[in-house]
Amino acid sequence: MSSAALQGLASLAMAPTAESQNMAAQFVEQLKQSVDGWKICAEGFTSGTYHQSDHVKFFCLQVCEHYTKT
């Protein structure tokens, strides 16, 4: 998984369909289970690349929170 994966997450989270939103939620779960998922999200959150995307920032914080609790 790479930081480019967050770009796909941004487009999925913004999509108006329930299917796209479910795919985004599944992707977040994959990031939570990935060894480097928290690193990808922490970098995405702090880099400023997604400063306009509240959805991506929210998902990134969820992944980082999951990492700190496990």
FIVOBA-923613 format. One record per residue: residue in three letters; x, y, z of N, C-alpha, C, O, CB in turn. Coordinates in steps of 0.2 Angstrom, whole numbers, plus 2048, in hexadecimal, padded with zeros to 3 digits. Glycine has a CB too. Example, Ala and Ser with C-alpha at 12.3 -4.5 7.8 and 13.67 -1.06 7.14 Angstrom:
<nodes>
Ala8427E482783E7EA8278427F08278477EF82A8397EA82D/Ser8407F58238447FB8248408008278438068288467FD81D/
</nodes>
This chain:
<nodes>
Met8047FA80080080080080480680080A8068037FB800806/Ser80280B7FC8068117FC8028177FE7FC8177FE8098127F5/Ser80581D7FE8018238007FD8257FA7F88297FB806829801/Ala7FE8237F47F98247EE7F38217EF7EE8237EC7FD8217E8/Ala7F381C7F47EC8187F57E781D7F97E181C7F87ED8127FA/Leu7EA8227FC7E58277FF7E282B7FA7DC82E7FC7E982C804/Gln7E482C7F47E18307EF7DB82C7ED7D582F7EC7E68317E9/Gly7DB8267EC7D58227EB7D08227F07CA8227EF7D781A7EA/Leu7D28227F67CE8237FC7CA8297FC7C482A7FD7D2822803/Ala7CE82F7FA7CA8357F97C58357F47BF8387F67CF83B7F7/Ser7C68327EF7C08327EA7BB82D7EC7B582F7EA7C38307E3/Leu7BC8287EF7B78237F17B38267F77AD8267F77BA81D7F4/Ala7B682A7FB7B282D8017AE8327FF7A98348027B7830806/Met7B08367F97AC83B7F77A68397F27A183D7F17B08407F3/Ala7A68337F07A18317EB79A8307EF79A82E7F57A382A7E9/Pro7958327EB78E8327EE78B82B7EF78682B7F278A8367EA/Thr78E8267EC78B81F7ED78C81C7F379281C7F678C81B7E7/Ala7888187F57898147FB78E80E7FA79280D7FE7838107FE/Glu78F80C7F47948077F279B80A7F379F8077F57938047EB/Ser79C8107F07A28137F17A48157F87AA8147FA7A281A7ED/Gln79F8177FC7A18188037A28128077A781280B79B81B806/Asn79F80C8057A18068087A88038067AC80180A79C800806/Met7AA8058007B08037FD7B68078017BB8058037B18047F6/Ala7B480D8027B98128067B980F80D7BF80F8107B6819807/Ala7B480D8107B480A8177B88038177BC80281C7AD80981A/Gln7B87FF8127BC7F98127C37FB8117C77F78147B97F580C/Phe7C480080D7CB80280C7CE8048127D48038147CC808807/Val7CB8088167CD80A81D7CF8048217D48048257C880F820/Glu7CA7FF8217CC7F98257D27F68237D67F38277C67F4824/Gln7D37F681C7DA7F38197E07F781C7E57F481E7DA7F3812/Leu7DF7FD81C7E480281F7E68008267EB8008287E380981E/Lys7E07FF82A7E17FD8317E57F78327E97F68377DA7FD834/Gln7E47F282E7E77EC82E7EE7EB82B7F27E782D7E37E682B/Ser7F07F08277F67F08247FB7F28297FA7F682D7F67F581E/Val8017EF8288077F182D8097F882C80A7FB83180D7EC82B/Asp8097FB82680B80282580580782480680C82280F80281F/Gly7FF8048257F98098247F980F8287F78148267F3805826/Trp7FB80E82E7FB81483380181983080081F8317FD81283A/Lys80681782D80B81B82B80981F82580A825824812817829/Ile80681B82080381F81A7FE82481C7FE82A81A7FF819816/Cys7FA8238217F58278237F882D8277F68338267EF824828/Ala7FD82C82B80083182F80383682A80383C82B80582F834/Glu80783382580A83782080583B81C80684181B80E83381B/Gly7FF83881A7FA83C8167F784181A7F58468187F5837814/Phe7F68408217F38458257F784B8267F58518267F184282C/Thr7FE84A82780284F82980685382380885882380884D82D/Ser80585081D80985281780585981480885D81180984D812/Gly7FF8598167FB85F8137F885D80C7F48618097FF865812/Thr7F98588097F68568037EF8558037EC8577FE7F984F801/Tyr7EC8538097E58528097E285780E7DD8568117E484B80C/His7E585D80F7E28628137DB8648117D88678167E7868814/Gln7D986380B7D28658097CD8608097C78618087D3868802/Ser7D085A80B7CB85480B7CA8528127CE84E8157CE84E807/Asp7C58548157C385281C7C284A81D7C38478227BD85681E/His7BF8478177BE8408177C583C8187C583881C7BB83E811/Val7CA83E8147D083B8157D383C81C7D683781F7D583D80F/Lys7D384281E7D68438257D383F82A7D683D82F7D684B826/Phe7CC83F82A7C883B82F7CA83482E7CB8308347C183C82D/Phe7CA8318287CC82A8287D382982A7D582482D7CC827820/Cys7D882D8287DF82C82B7DF82C8327E38288357E3832828/Leu7DC8318357DC83183D7D982B8407DB8288457D883783F/Gln7D482883C7D182183F7D681C83E7D78188437CB81F83A/Val7DA81C8397DF8168387E481783E7E78128417E2817831/Cys7E781E83F7EC81F8447E981D84B7ED81B84F7EE826843/Glu7E381F84C7E081D8537E08168547E28138597D9820853/His7DE81284E7DE80B84F7E58088517E68048557DB808848/Tyr7EA80B84D7F180984F7F380A8567F68058597F680C84A/Thr7F18108587F381185F7F080D8647F280C86A7F2819861/Lys7EA80A8637E68068677E87FF8677E67FB86B7DF807866/Thr7EC7FD8627ED7F68617F47F48637F67EE8637EB7F385A/
</nodes>
